[in-house]
Amino acid sequence: MIRNRILSLFIYIIGGVTLATAQDKQQTVTGSIWGNWFVQAGLDMTLQNPYGCNFSQVFPKGKTFGLDVALGKWFSPHVAVRGKVNWENGLPLFENKHLEWVGPAEDPTSNIDEGGIVILSVDCPVSVKNIFMDYDPDQKWNFYVFPRAGLGCNLAISSSSPMVGVGLGGTYKVKGRLSVYADMAYQVITSEFTGGVSGTGMSVAAGSNGFFDFNVGVQIDLGKSRGKFRKMYVE
């Protein structure tokens, strides 16, 4: 089911980018390699979903909190690339004393003492708003969907596992370079990441093990462009 959803999202993205290319025959939006970069920093919550566990018990058995930082660039009003780091369950301030669904399975609460979990990911945000509506350099809102790939690193068991996922999010420009953002995504990952909490016997999760993450924070647009593209109309 998860695999089909991921495939459907990719088809949706390809169709949207094709539509955006057709629209660009009437106008060209220009930018430079140094323009339209941005940084993000915020808080996040992750809900673990190991194979065989009852997800209705995720509060509090699979809940973790952490921090995230990201660096990205919009190559056009339609497509961006973003590299992101999430550090989960690593600070005593965010400790969940009832945590059970992270490795090591024999002592899940020790996960925080060993550094917690680090998620390294690369996203490709595609602006749904700018594909289906005329791009406005002064727009306040932006909505996007994204495919994701990366690594989930459980520091407590020295495990690094590949993952893939999909997500959606949005930004709202507050003033000048400053925006706020909110994202959510679901990733599937190998059972090794769970540290014995779940064992599927498969080298690839194929939807059996996964986790949700929810992020909120601030975004700063870098450079002179301040997150805007210049429009040049073609006759």
Contacts in CASP RR format, 6 or more apart in sequence:
PFRMAT RR
TARGET T0000
AUTHOR 0000-0000-0000
METHOD contacts of the structure
MODEL  1
MIRNRILSLFIYIIGGVTLATAQDKQQTVTGSIWGNWFVQAGLDMTLQNP
YGCNFSQVFPKGKTFGLDVALGKWFSPHVAVRGKVNWENGLPLFENKHLE
WVGPAEDPTSNIDEGGIVILSVDCPVSVKNIFMDYDPDQKWNFYVFPRAG
LGCNLAISSSSPMVGVGLGGTYKVKGRLSVYADMAYQVITSEFTGGVSGT
GMSVAAGSNGFFDFNVGVQIDLGKSRGKFRKMYVE
1 207 0 8 1.000
2 186 0 8 1.000
2 188 0 8 1.000
2 207 0 8 1.000
3 206 0 8 1.000
3 207 0 8 1.000
5 166 0 8 1.000
6 147 0 8 1.000
6 164 0 8 1.000
6 165 0 8 1.000
6 166 0 8 1.000
9 145 0 8 1.000
9 147 0 8 1.000
9 166 0 8 1.000
10 147 0 8 1.000
12 145 0 8 1.000
13 124 0 8 1.000
13 126 0 8 1.000
13 145 0 8 1.000
13 147 0 8 1.000
16 78 0 8 1.000
16 126 0 8 1.000
16 131 0 8 1.000
16 132 0 8 1.000
17 78 0 8 1.000
17 79 0 8 1.000
17 126 0 8 1.000
17 131 0 8 1.000
19 131 0 8 1.000
19 132 0 8 1.000
20 76 0 8 1.000
20 78 0 8 1.000
20 130 0 8 1.000
20 131 0 8 1.000
25 234 0 8 1.000
26 233 0 8 1.000
26 234 0 8 1.000
27 231 0 8 1.000
27 232 0 8 1.000
27 233 0 8 1.000
27 234 0 8 1.000
28 231 0 8 1.000
28 232 0 8 1.000
28 233 0 8 1.000
28 234 0 8 1.000
29 76 0 8 1.000
29 77 0 8 1.000
29 135 0 8 1.000
29 229 0 8 1.000
29 230 0 8 1.000
29 231 0 8 1.000
29 232 0 8 1.000
30 229 0 8 1.000
30 230 0 8 1.000
30 232 0 8 1.000
31 225 0 8 1.000
31 229 0 8 1.000
31 230 0 8 1.000
32 225 0 8 1.000
34 223 0 8 1.000
35 73 0 8 1.000
35 222 0 8 1.000
35 223 0 8 1.000
35 224 0 8 1.000
35 225 0 8 1.000
35 227 0 8 1.000
36 73 0 8 1.000
36 74 0 8 1.000
36 75 0 8 1.000
36 221 0 8 1.000
36 225 0 8 1.000
36 227 0 8 1.000
36 228 0 8 1.000
36 229 0 8 1.000
37 71 0 8 1.000
37 72 0 8 1.000
37 73 0 8 1.000
37 221 0 8 1.000
37 222 0 8 1.000
37 223 0 8 1.000
38 71 0 8 1.000
38 72 0 8 1.000
38 73 0 8 1.000
38 74 0 8 1.000
38 219 0 8 1.000
38 220 0 8 1.000
38 221 0 8 1.000
38 222 0 8 1.000
38 227 0 8 1.000
39 69 0 8 1.000
39 70 0 8 1.000
39 71 0 8 1.000
39 72 0 8 1.000
39 219 0 8 1.000
39 220 0 8 1.000
39 222 0 8 1.000
40 68 0 8 1.000
40 69 0 8 1.000
40 70 0 8 1.000
40 71 0 8 1.000
40 72 0 8 1.000
40 82 0 8 1.000
40 84 0 8 1.000
40 181 0 8 1.000
40 217 0 8 1.000
40 218 0 8 1.000
40 219 0 8 1.000
40 220 0 8 1.000
41 67 0 8 1.000
41 68 0 8 1.000
41 69 0 8 1.000
41 70 0 8 1.000
41 217 0 8 1.000
41 218 0 8 1.000
42 67 0 8 1.000
42 68 0 8 1.000
42 69 0 8 1.000
42 215 0 8 1.000
42 216 0 8 1.000
42 217 0 8 1.000
42 218 0 8 1.000
43 65 0 8 1.000
43 66 0 8 1.000
43 67 0 8 1.000
43 68 0 8 1.000
43 215 0 8 1.000
43 216 0 8 1.000
43 217 0 8 1.000
44 65 0 8 1.000
44 66 0 8 1.000
44 67 0 8 1.000
44 68 0 8 1.000
44 86 0 8 1.000
44 88 0 8 1.000
44 213 0 8 1.000
44 214 0 8 1.000
44 215 0 8 1.000
44 216 0 8 1.000
45 63 0 8 1.000
45 64 0 8 1.000
45 65 0 8 1.000
45 66 0 8 1.000
45 213 0 8 1.000
45 214 0 8 1.000
46 63 0 8 1.000
46 64 0 8 1.000
46 65 0 8 1.000
46 66 0 8 1.000
46 86 0 8 1.000
46 88 0 8 1.000
46 117 0 8 1.000
46 211 0 8 1.000
46 212 0 8 1.000
46 213 0 8 1.000
46 214 0 8 1.000
47 58 0 8 1.000
47 62 0 8 1.000
47 63 0 8 1.000
47 211 0 8 1.000
47 212 0 8 1.000
47 213 0 8 1.000
47 214 0 8 1.000
48 58 0 8 1.000
48 61 0 8 1.000
48 62 0 8 1.000
48 63 0 8 1.000
48 64 0 8 1.000
48 101 0 8 1.000
48 102 0 8 1.000
48 194 0 8 1.000
48 210 0 8 1.000
48 211 0 8 1.000
49 55 0 8 1.000
49 58 0 8 1.000
49 209 0 8 1.000
49 210 0 8 1.000
49 211 0 8 1.000
49 212 0 8 1.000
50 101 0 8 1.000
50 191 0 8 1.000
50 194 0 8 1.000
50 197 0 8 1.000
50 198 0 8 1.000
50 209 0 8 1.000
50 210 0 8 1.000
51 191 0 8 1.000
51 198 0 8 1.000
51 199 0 8 1.000
51 200 0 8 1.000
51 205 0 8 1.000
51 208 0 8 1.000
51 209 0 8 1.000
52 198 0 8 1.000
53 61 0 8 1.000
53 101 0 8 1.000
53 197 0 8 1.000
53 198 0 8 1.000
58 101 0 8 1.000
60 96 0 8 1.000
60 98 0 8 1.000
60 99 0 8 1.000
61 98 0 8 1.000
61 99 0 8 1.000
61 100 0 8 1.000
61 101 0 8 1.000
62 96 0 8 1.000
62 99 0 8 1.000
62 100 0 8 1.000
62 101 0 8 1.000
62 102 0 8 1.000
63 96 0 8 1.000
63 99 0 8 1.000
64 88 0 8 1.000
64 89 0 8 1.000
64 94 0 8 1.000
64 96 0 8 1.000
64 99 0 8 1.000
64 102 0 8 1.000
64 117 0 8 1.000
65 88 0 8 1.000
65 89 0 8 1.000
65 94 0 8 1.000
65 96 0 8 1.000
66 86 0 8 1.000
66 87 0 8 1.000
66 88 0 8 1.000
66 89 0 8 1.000
66 90 0 8 1.000
66 91 0 8 1.000
66 94 0 8 1.000
67 86 0 8 1.000
67 87 0 8 1.000
67 91 0 8 1.000
68 84 0 8 1.000
68 85 0 8 1.000
68 86 0 8 1.000
68 87 0 8 1.000
68 215 0 8 1.000
69 84 0 8 1.000
69 85 0 8 1.000
70 82 0 8 1.000
70 83 0 8 1.000
70 84 0 8 1.000
70 85 0 8 1.000
71 82 0 8 1.000
71 83 0 8 1.000
72 80 0 8 1.000
72 81 0 8 1.000
72 82 0 8 1.000
72 83 0 8 1.000
73 80 0 8 1.000
73 81 0 8 1.000
73 82 0 8 1.000
74 80 0 8 1.000
74 227 0 8 1.000
74 229 0 8 1.000
75 81 0 8 1.000
76 229 0 8 1.000
77 127 0 8 1.000
77 130 0 8 1.000
77 135 0 8 1.000
77 229 0 8 1.000
78 126 0 8 1.000
78 127 0 8 1.000
78 130 0 8 1.000
78 131 0 8 1.000
79 124 0 8 1.000
79 125 0 8 1.000
79 126 0 8 1.000
79 127 0 8 1.000
80 124 0 8 1.000
80 125 0 8 1.000
80 126 0 8 1.000
80 127 0 8 1.000
80 144 0 8 1.000
81 122 0 8 1.000
81 123 0 8 1.000
81 124 0 8 1.000
81 125 0 8 1.000
82 122 0 8 1.000
82 123 0 8 1.000
82 124 0 8 1.000
82 125 0 8 1.000
82 146 0 8 1.000
83 121 0 8 1.000
83 122 0 8 1.000
83 123 0 8 1.000
84 119 0 8 1.000
84 120 0 8 1.000
84 121 0 8 1.000
84 122 0 8 1.000
84 123 0 8 1.000
85 118 0 8 1.000
85 119 0 8 1.000
85 120 0 8 1.000
85 121 0 8 1.000
86 117 0 8 1.000
86 118 0 8 1.000
86 119 0 8 1.000
86 121 0 8 1.000
86 213 0 8 1.000
86 215 0 8 1.000
87 116 0 8 1.000
87 117 0 8 1.000
87 118 0 8 1.000
88 116 0 8 1.000
88 117 0 8 1.000
88 118 0 8 1.000
88 119 0 8 1.000
89 95 0 8 1.000
89 96 0 8 1.000
89 99 0 8 1.000
89 102 0 8 1.000
89 111 0 8 1.000
89 112 0 8 1.000
89 115 0 8 1.000
89 116 0 8 1.000
89 117 0 8 1.000
90 112 0 8 1.000
90 115 0 8 1.000
90 116 0 8 1.000
90 117 0 8 1.000
91 112 0 8 1.000
92 112 0 8 1.000
95 112 0 8 1.000
97 109 0 8 1.000
99 108 0 8 1.000
99 109 0 8 1.000
99 111 0 8 1.000
100 108 0 8 1.000
100 197 0 8 1.000
101 108 0 8 1.000
101 194 0 8 1.000
101 197 0 8 1.000
102 108 0 8 1.000
102 111 0 8 1.000
102 116 0 8 1.000
102 117 0 8 1.000
102 154 0 8 1.000
102 156 0 8 1.000
102 194 0 8 1.000
102 195 0 8 1.000
102 197 0 8 1.000
103 111 0 8 1.000
103 154 0 8 1.000
103 156 0 8 1.000
103 157 0 8 1.000
103 194 0 8 1.000
103 195 0 8 1.000
103 196 0 8 1.000
103 197 0 8 1.000
104 110 0 8 1.000
104 111 0 8 1.000
104 156 0 8 1.000
104 157 0 8 1.000
104 195 0 8 1.000
104 196 0 8 1.000
105 194 0 8 1.000
105 195 0 8 1.000
105 196 0 8 1.000
105 197 0 8 1.000
108 197 0 8 1.000
110 156 0 8 1.000
111 117 0 8 1.000
111 154 0 8 1.000
111 156 0 8 1.000
113 156 0 8 1.000
114 155 0 8 1.000
114 156 0 8 1.000
115 155 0 8 1.000
115 156 0 8 1.000
116 154 0 8 1.000
116 155 0 8 1.000
116 156 0 8 1.000
117 152 0 8 1.000
117 153 0 8 1.000
117 154 0 8 1.000
117 155 0 8 1.000
118 152 0 8 1.000
118 153 0 8 1.000
118 155 0 8 1.000
119 150 0 8 1.000
119 151 0 8 1.000
119 152 0 8 1.000
119 153 0 8 1.000
119 163 0 8 1.000
119 187 0 8 1.000
119 213 0 8 1.000
120 150 0 8 1.000
120 151 0 8 1.000
120 152 0 8 1.000
120 153 0 8 1.000
121 148 0 8 1.000
121 149 0 8 1.000
121 150 0 8 1.000
121 151 0 8 1.000
121 163 0 8 1.000
121 187 0 8 1.000
122 148 0 8 1.000
122 149 0 8 1.000
122 150 0 8 1.000
123 146 0 8 1.000
123 147 0 8 1.000
123 148 0 8 1.000
124 146 0 8 1.000
124 147 0 8 1.000
124 148 0 8 1.000
125 144 0 8 1.000
125 145 0 8 1.000
125 146 0 8 1.000
125 169 0 8 1.000
126 144 0 8 1.000
126 145 0 8 1.000
126 146 0 8 1.000
127 142 0 8 1.000
127 143 0 8 1.000
127 144 0 8 1.000
128 143 0 8 1.000
128 144 0 8 1.000
128 145 0 8 1.000
129 139 0 8 1.000
129 141 0 8 1.000
129 142 0 8 1.000
129 143 0 8 1.000
129 144 0 8 1.000
130 142 0 8 1.000
135 229 0 8 1.000
135 231 0 8 1.000
137 228 0 8 1.000
137 229 0 8 1.000
137 230 0 8 1.000
137 231 0 8 1.000
138 228 0 8 1.000
139 173 0 8 1.000
140 172 0 8 1.000
140 173 0 8 1.000
141 170 0 8 1.000
141 171 0 8 1.000
141 172 0 8 1.000
141 173 0 8 1.000
142 170 0 8 1.000
142 171 0 8 1.000
143 168 0 8 1.000
143 169 0 8 1.000
143 170 0 8 1.000
144 168 0 8 1.000
144 169 0 8 1.000
144 170 0 8 1.000
145 166 0 8 1.000
145 167 0 8 1.000
145 168 0 8 1.000
145 169 0 8 1.000
146 166 0 8 1.000
146 167 0 8 1.000
146 168 0 8 1.000
146 169 0 8 1.000
146 185 0 8 1.000
147 164 0 8 1.000
147 165 0 8 1.000
147 166 0 8 1.000
147 167 0 8 1.000
148 163 0 8 1.000
148 164 0 8 1.000
148 165 0 8 1.000
148 166 0 8 1.000
148 167 0 8 1.000
148 185 0 8 1.000
148 187 0 8 1.000
149 162 0 8 1.000
149 163 0 8 1.000
149 164 0 8 1.000
149 165 0 8 1.000
150 162 0 8 1.000
150 163 0 8 1.000
150 164 0 8 1.000
151 160 0 8 1.000
151 161 0 8 1.000
151 162 0 8 1.000
151 163 0 8 1.000
152 159 0 8 1.000
152 160 0 8 1.000
152 161 0 8 1.000
152 162 0 8 1.000
152 163 0 8 1.000
152 189 0 8 1.000
152 193 0 8 1.000
153 159 0 8 1.000
153 160 0 8 1.000
153 161 0 8 1.000
154 161 0 8 1.000
154 193 0 8 1.000
154 194 0 8 1.000
154 195 0 8 1.000
157 195 0 8 1.000
159 192 0 8 1.000
159 193 0 8 1.000
159 195 0 8 1.000
161 189 0 8 1.000
161 190 0 8 1.000
161 192 0 8 1.000
161 193 0 8 1.000
162 189 0 8 1.000
162 190 0 8 1.000
162 204 0 8 1.000
163 187 0 8 1.000
163 188 0 8 1.000
163 189 0 8 1.000
163 190 0 8 1.000
163 193 0 8 1.000
163 205 0 8 1.000
163 210 0 8 1.000
164 187 0 8 1.000
164 188 0 8 1.000
165 185 0 8 1.000
165 186 0 8 1.000
165 187 0 8 1.000
165 188 0 8 1.000
166 185 0 8 1.000
166 186 0 8 1.000
167 183 0 8 1.000
167 184 0 8 1.000
167 185 0 8 1.000
167 186 0 8 1.000
168 183 0 8 1.000
168 184 0 8 1.000
168 185 0 8 1.000
169 181 0 8 1.000
169 182 0 8 1.000
169 183 0 8 1.000
169 184 0 8 1.000
170 181 0 8 1.000
170 182 0 8 1.000
170 183 0 8 1.000
171 179 0 8 1.000
171 180 0 8 1.000
171 181 0 8 1.000
171 219 0 8 1.000
172 179 0 8 1.000
172 180 0 8 1.000
172 181 0 8 1.000
173 179 0 8 1.000
174 180 0 8 1.000
176 221 0 8 1.000
176 226 0 8 1.000
177 220 0 8 1.000
177 221 0 8 1.000
177 222 0 8 1.000
177 226 0 8 1.000
177 227 0 8 1.000
178 218 0 8 1.000
178 219 0 8 1.000
178 220 0 8 1.000
178 221 0 8 1.000
179 218 0 8 1.000
179 219 0 8 1.000
179 220 0 8 1.000
179 221 0 8 1.000
180 216 0 8 1.000
180 217 0 8 1.000
180 218 0 8 1.000
180 219 0 8 1.000
181 215 0 8 1.000
181 216 0 8 1.000
181 217 0 8 1.000
181 218 0 8 1.000
181 219 0 8 1.000
182 214 0 8 1.000
182 215 0 8 1.000
182 216 0 8 1.000
182 217 0 8 1.000
183 213 0 8 1.000
183 214 0 8 1.000
183 215 0 8 1.000
184 212 0 8 1.000
184 213 0 8 1.000
184 214 0 8 1.000
184 215 0 8 1.000
185 212 0 8 1.000
185 213 0 8 1.000
186 210 0 8 1.000
186 211 0 8 1.000
186 212 0 8 1.000
187 210 0 8 1.000
187 211 0 8 1.000
187 213 0 8 1.000
188 205 0 8 1.000
188 206 0 8 1.000
188 207 0 8 1.000
188 208 0 8 1.000
188 209 0 8 1.000
188 210 0 8 1.000
189 205 0 8 1.000
189 209 0 8 1.000
189 210 0 8 1.000
189 211 0 8 1.000
190 202 0 8 1.000
190 203 0 8 1.000
190 204 0 8 1.000
190 205 0 8 1.000
190 209 0 8 1.000
191 198 0 8 1.000
191 199 0 8 1.000
191 200 0 8 1.000
191 201 0 8 1.000
191 202 0 8 1.000
191 205 0 8 1.000
191 208 0 8 1.000
191 209 0 8 1.000
193 209 0 8 1.000
194 209 0 8 1.000
198 208 0 8 1.000
198 209 0 8 1.000
199 209 0 8 1.000
200 208 0 8 1.000
200 209 0 8 1.000
202 208 0 8 1.000
221 227 0 8 1.000
END
